[in-house]
Amino acid sequence: MTDDRKPSELHPNRDPSGTPPLPDGHWVRASRPPDPSPLTTRQKLTAVLVVMIVVAAVVIGVLR
């Protein structure tokens, strides 16, 4: 019969310098990304100004 196993060069090699296993009793916990900082007053005013310009452009376009 033919040997159905793949040749050894097709098997991925494990990284010998990879991270060691965790000691018994330790768990890997997913870390959450830090919460984004709150918006500054300048950023809020800029957003309001952009929204006002877009609304004014829409109103002018409708009234034409």
Secondary structure, 3 states (H helix, E strand, C coil): CCCCCCCHHHCCCCCCCCCCCCCCCCCCCCCCCCCCCCCCHHHHHHHHHHHHHHHHHHHHHHHC
